[in-house]
Amino acid sequence: MQLDRITSYLLSKPEAVEVYPFDNRTAVFKVQGKMFALLTRYQAKSLLNLKCQPDHAIELRDVFEEVIPAYHMNKRHWNSVMYEGSLPDGEIERLIDHSYALVVKGMKKSLREGLALRHGAVAVYGDDVFAG
C-alpha cells in the first residue's frame, strides 16, 4: 500500500489528526489526543505501528510475515506493519480500523459518546469484532 493512501485513510477516521512530536520523519496519528497509529522508517523498512488486541496481535504475527512486534512500543498491544510488502490493502485498512476502534473504546465515556454523536457509531467503531 502506498504511503499517501495510508495517510489519507488514517486521516479519514473521525477527528483524526497528524502530528510530528518526535522528529520530522515520524508521523503520529491521534484521535482526541490519543495515538492510534505511527508511520516511520526503521532499518530501511517502512513501518505502520498500530494498536491491537493482544491475542489478535499474536495471531496476526503468526499469519502475516509483514506484521511484527512494534518497534519502540509496548509489543503486547502494538504491531508494526511493513506496509510496502504483499499485505493486501484491505487488510491494512482493517488493521487501521481495529487500532482506531480500540483507542476510542479506551477513552473516557464522555469522549467516546461525543465522537459517536458527531460522526455516528459505525464511523467511529465500524464492525470491529476484535476491539471488544
Contact map, one row per residue, 1 for C-alpha under 8 A:
111011000000000000000000000000000000000000000000000000000000000000000000000000000011101110010000000000000000000000000000000000000000
111111000000000000000000000000000000000000000000000000000000000000000000000000000011000000000000000000000000000000000000000000000000
111111100000000000000000000000000000000000000000000000000000000000000000000000000000000000000000000000000000000000000000000000000000
011111110000000000000000000000000000000000000000000000000000000000000000000000000000000000000000000000000000000000000000000000000000
111111111000000000000000000000000000000000000000000000000000000000000000000000000000000000000000000000000000000000000000000000000000
111111111100000000000000000000000000000000000000000000000000000000000000000000000000000000001000000000000000000000000000000000000000
001111111110000000000000000000000000000000000000000000000000000000000000000000000000000000000000000000000000000000000000000000000000
000111111111000000000000000000000000000000000000000000000000000000000000000000000000000000000000000000000000000000000000000000000000
000011111111100000000000000000000000000000000000000000000000000000000000000000000000000000001000000000000000000000000000000000000000
000001111111100100000000000010000000100000000000000000000000000000000000000000000000000000000001000000000000000000000000000000000000
000000111111111111000000000010000000000000000000000000000000000000000000000000000000000000000000000000000000000000000000000000000000
000000011111110100000000000000000000000000000000000000000000000000000000000000000000000000000000000000000000000000000000000000000000
000000001111111100000000000000000000000000000000000000000000000000000000000000000000000000000000000100000000000000000000001100000000
000000000011111100000000000000100000000000000000000000000000000000000000000000000000000000000000000000000000000000100010001100000000
000000000010111110000000000000110000000000000000000000000000000000000000000000000000000000000000000000000000000000000000000000000000
000000000111111111000000000011110000000000000000000000000000000000000000000000000000000000000000000000000000000000000000000000000000
000000000010001111100000000011100000000000000000000000000000000000000000000000000000000000000000000000000000000000000000000000000000
000000000010000111110000001111000000000000000000000000000000000000000000000000000000000000000000000000000000000000000000000000000000
000000000000000011111000001111000000000000000000000000000000000000000000000000000000000000000000000000000000000000000000000000000000
000000000000000001111111111100000000000000000000000000000000000000000000000000000000000000000000000000000000000000000000000000000000
000000000000000000111110011100000000000000000000000000000000000000000000000000000000000000000000000000000000000000000000000000000000
000000000000000000011111010000000000000000000000000000000000000000000000000000000000000000000000000000000000000000000000000000000000
000000000000000000011111110000000000000000000000000000000000000000000000000000000000000000000000000000000000000000000000000000000000
000000000000000000010111111000000000000000000000000000000000000000000000000000000000000000000000000000000000000000000000000000000000
000000000000000000010011111000000000000110000000000000000000000000000000000000000000000000000000000000000000000000000000000000000000
000000000000000000011111111100000000011110000000000000000000000000000000000000000000000000000000000000000000000000000000000000000000
000000000000000001111001111110000000011100000000000000000000000000000000000000000000000000000000000000000000000000000000000000000000
000000000000000001111000011111000011111000000000000000000000000000000000000000000000000000000000000000000000000000000000000000000000
000000000110000111100000001111100011110000000000000000000000000000000000000000000000000000000000000000000000000000000000000000000000
000000000000000111100000000111111111100000000000000000000000000000000000000000000000000000000000000000000000000000000000000000000000
000000000000011110000000000011111111000000000000000000000000000000000000000000000000000000000000000100010000000000000000000000000000
000000000000001100000000000001111100000000000000000000000000000000000000000000000000000000000000000000000000001000000000000000000000
000000000000000000000000000001111110000000000000000000000000000000000000000000000000000000000000000000000000000000000000000000000000
000000000000000000000000000001111111000000000000000000000000000000000000000000000000000000000000000000100000000000000000000000000000
000000000000000000000000000111101111110000000000000000000000000000000000000000000000000000000000000000100000000000000000000000000000
000000000000000000000000000111100111110000000000011000000000000000000000000000000000000000000000001100100000000000000000000000000000
000000000100000000000000000111000011111000000001111000000000000000000000000000000000000000000001001100000000000000000000000000000000
000000000000000000000000011110000011111100000011110000000000000000000000000000000000000000000000000000000000000000000000000000000000
000000000000000000000000011100000000111110000111100000000000000000000000000000000000000000000000000000000000000000000000000000000000
000000000000000000000000111000000000011111000111000000000000000000000000000000000000000000000000000000000000000000000000000000000000
000000000000000000000000110000000000001111111110000000000000000000000000000000000000000000000000000000000000000000000000000000000000
000000000000000000000000000000000000000111111110000000000000000000000000000000000000000000000000000000000000000000000000000000000000
000000000000000000000000000000000000000011111000000000000000000000000000000000000000000000000000000000000000000000000000000000000000
000000000000000000000000000000000000000011111100000000000000000000000000000000000000000000000000000000000000000000000000000000000000
000000000000000000000000000000000000000011111110000000000000000000000000000000000100000000000000000000000000000000000000000000000000
000000000000000000000000000000000000001111011111000000000000000000000000000000000111000000000000000000000000000000000000000000000000
000000000000000000000000000000000000011111001111100000000000000000000000000000011110000000000000000000000000000000000000000000000000
000000000000000000000000000000000000111100000111110000000000000000000000000000011110000000000000000000000000000000000000000000000000
000000000000000000000000000000000000111000000011111000000000000000000110000001111000000000000000000000000000000000000000000000000000
000000000000000000000000000000000001110000000001111100000000000000000100000001111000000000000011001000000000000000000000000000000000
000000000000000000000000000000000001100000000000111110000000000000000000000011100000000000000000011101100000000000000000000000000000
000000000000000000000000000000000000000000000000011111011000000000000000000011100000000000000010011001000000000000000000000000000010
000000000000000000000000000000000000000000000000001111111000000000000000000010000000000000000000000001000000000000000000000000000110
000000000000000000000000000000000000000000000000000111111100000000000000000110000000000000000000000000000000000000000000000000000000
000000000000000000000000000000000000000000000000000011111110000000000000000000000000000000000000000000000000000000000000000000000000
000000000000000000000000000000000000000000000000000111111111000000000000000000000000000000000000000000000000000000000000000000000100
000000000000000000000000000000000000000000000000000111111111100000000000000111100000000000000000000000000000000000000000000000000000
000000000000000000000000000000000000000000000000000001111111110000000000000000000000000000000000000000000000000000000000000000000000
000000000000000000000000000000000000000000000000000000111111111000000000000000000000000000000000000000000000000000000000000000000000
000000000000000000000000000000000000000000000000000000011111111100100000000000000000000000000000000000000000000000000000000000000000
000000000000000000000000000000000000000000000000000000001111111111111000000000000000000000000000000000000000000000000000000000000000
000000000000000000000000000000000000000000000000000000000111111110000000000000000000000000000000000000000000000000000000000000000000
000000000000000000000000000000000000000000000000000000000011111110000000000000000000000000000000000000000000000000000000000000000000
000000000000000000000000000000000000000000000000000000000001111111100000000000000000001000000000000000000000000000000000000000000000
000000000000000000000000000000000000000000000000000000000000111111110000000000000000000000000000000000000000000000000000000000000000
000000000000000000000000000000000000000000000000000000000000100111110000000000001110111000000000000000000000000000000000000000000000
000000000000000000000000000000000000000000000000000000000001100111111000000000111100000000000000000000000000000000000000000000000000
000000000000000000000000000000000000000000000000000000000000100011111100000000111000000000000000000000000000000000000000000000000000
000000000000000000000000000000000000000000000000000000000000100000111110001101110000000000000000000000000000000000000000000000000000
000000000000000000000000000000000000000000000000110000000000000000011111111001110000000000000000000000000000000000000000000000000000
000000000000000000000000000000000000000000000000100000000000000000001111101000110000000000000000000000000000000000000000000000000000
000000000000000000000000000000000000000000000000000000000000000000000111110000000000000000000000000000000000000000000000000000000000
000000000000000000000000000000000000000000000000000000000000000000000111111001000000000000000000000000000000000000000000000000000000
000000000000000000000000000000000000000000000000000000000000000000000101111111000000000000000000000000000000000000000000000000000000
000000000000000000000000000000000000000000000000000000000000000000001110111111100000000000000000000000000000000000000000000000000000
000000000000000000000000000000000000000000000000000001001000000000001000011111000000000000000000000000000000000000000000000000000000
000000000000000000000000000000000000000000000000001111001000000000000000011111100000000000000000000000000000000000000000000000000000
000000000000000000000000000000000000000000000000111100001000000000001100111111110000000000000000000000000000000000000000000000000000
000000000000000000000000000000000000000000000000111100001000000000111110001011111000000000000000000000000000000000000000000000000000
000000000000000000000000000000000000000000000011110000000000000000111110000001111100000000000000000000000000000000000000000000000000
000000000000000000000000000000000000000000000011110000000000000001110000000000111110000000010000000000000000000000000000000000000000
000000000000000000000000000000000000000000001111000000000000000001100000000000011111100000000000000000000000000000000000000000000000
110000000000000000000000000000000000000000000111000000000000000001000000000000001111111000010000000000000000000000000000000000000000
110000000000000000000000000000000000000000000100000000000000000000000000000000000111111000000000000000000000000000000000000000000000
100000000000000000000000000000000000000000000000000000000000000001000000000000000111111000000000000000000000000000000000000000000000
000000000000000000000000000000000000000000000000000000000000000001000000000000000011111100000000000000000000000000000000000000000000
100000000000000000000000000000000000000000000000000000000000000101000000000000000011111110110000000000000000000000000000000000000000
100000000000000000000000000000000000000000000000000000000000000000000000000000000000011111110000000000000000000000000000000000000000
100000000000000000000000000000000000000000000000000000000000000000000000000000000000001111111000000000000000000000000000000000000000
000000000000000000000000000000000000000000000000000000000000000000000000000000000000000111111100000000000000000000000000000000000000
000000000000000000000000000000000000000000000000000000000000000000000000000000000000001111111110000000000000000000000000000000000000
100000000000000000000000000000000000000000000000000000000000000000000000000000001010001111111111000000000000000000000000000000000000
000001001000000000000000000000000000000000000000000000000000000000000000000000000000000011111111100000000000000000000000000000000000
000000000000000000000000000000000000000000000000000000000000000000000000000000000000000001111111110000000000000000000000000000000000
000000000000000000000000000000000000000000000000010100000000000000000000000000000000000000111111111000000000000000000000000000000000
000000000100000000000000000000000000100000000000010000000000000000000000000000000000000000011111111100000000000000000000000000000000
000000000000000000000000000000000000000000000000000000000000000000000000000000000000000000001111111110000000000000000000000011010000
000000000000000000000000000000000000000000000000001100000000000000000000000000000000000000000111111111000000000000000000000000010110
000000000000000000000000000000000001100000000000011100000000000000000000000000000000000000000011111111100000000000000000000000000010
000000000000100000000000000000100001100000000000001000000000000000000000000000000000000000000001111111110000000000000000000110000000
000000000000000000000000000000000000000000000000000000000000000000000000000000000000000000000000111111111000000000000000000111010010
000000000000000000000000000000000000000000000000001110000000000000000000000000000000000000000000011111111100000000000000000000000011
000000000000000000000000000000000111000000000000001000000000000000000000000000000000000000000000001111111110000000000000000000000000
000000000000000000000000000000100000000000000000000000000000000000000000000000000000000000000000000111111110000100000000000110000000
000000000000000000000000000000000000000000000000000000000000000000000000000000000000000000000000000011111110000100000000000000000010
000000000000000000000000000000000000000000000000000000000000000000000000000000000000000000000000000001111111000000000000000000000000
000000000000000000000000000000000000000000000000000000000000000000000000000000000000000000000000000000111111101100000000000000000000
000000000000000000000000000000000000000000000000000000000000000000000000000000000000000000000000000000000111111100000000000000000000
000000000000000000000000000000000000000000000000000000000000000000000000000000000000000000000000000000000011111110000000000000000000
000000000000000000000000000000000000000000000000000000000000000000000000000000000000000000000000000000000001111111000000000000000000
000000000000000000000000000000010000000000000000000000000000000000000000000000000000000000000000000000000011111111100000000000000000
000000000000000000000000000000000000000000000000000000000000000000000000000000000000000000000000000000011011111111110000000000000000
000000000000000000000000000000000000000000000000000000000000000000000000000000000000000000000000000000000000111111111000000000000000
000000000000000000000000000000000000000000000000000000000000000000000000000000000000000000000000000000000000011111111100000000000000
000000000000010000000000000000000000000000000000000000000000000000000000000000000000000000000000000000000000001111111111100100000000
000000000000000000000000000000000000000000000000000000000000000000000000000000000000000000000000000000000000000111111111101100000000
000000000000000000000000000000000000000000000000000000000000000000000000000000000000000000000000000000000000000011111111100000000000
000000000000000000000000000000000000000000000000000000000000000000000000000000000000000000000000000000000000000001111111000000000000
000000000000010000000000000000000000000000000000000000000000000000000000000000000000000000000000000000000000000000111111101100000000
000000000000000000000000000000000000000000000000000000000000000000000000000000000000000000000000000000000000000000111111111100000000
000000000000000000000000000000000000000000000000000000000000000000000000000000000000000000000000000000000000000000111011111111000000
000000000000000000000000000000000000000000000000000000000000000000000000000000000000000000000000000000000000000000000001111111100000
000000000000110000000000000000000000000000000000000000000000000000000000000000000000000000000000000000000000000000010011111111000000
000000000000110000000000000000000000000000000000000000000000000000000000000000000000000000000000000110010000000000110011111111000000
000000000000000000000000000000000000000000000000000000000000000000000000000000000000000000000000100110010000000000000000111111110000
000000000000000000000000000000000000000000000000000000000000000000000000000000000000000000000000100010000000000000000000111111110000
000000000000000000000000000000000000000000000000000000000000000000000000000000000000000000000000000000000000000000000000010011111000
000000000000000000000000000000000000000000000000000000000000000000000000000000000000000000000000110010000000000000000000000011111111
000000000000000000000000000000000000000000000000000000000000000000000000000000000000000000000000000000000000000000000000000000111111
000000000000000000000000000000000000000000000000000010010000000000000000000000000000000000000000010000000000000000000000000000011111
000000000000000000000000000000000000000000000000000110000000000000000000000000000000000000000000011011001000000000000000000000011111
000000000000000000000000000000000000000000000000000000000000000000000000000000000000000000000000000001000000000000000000000000011111
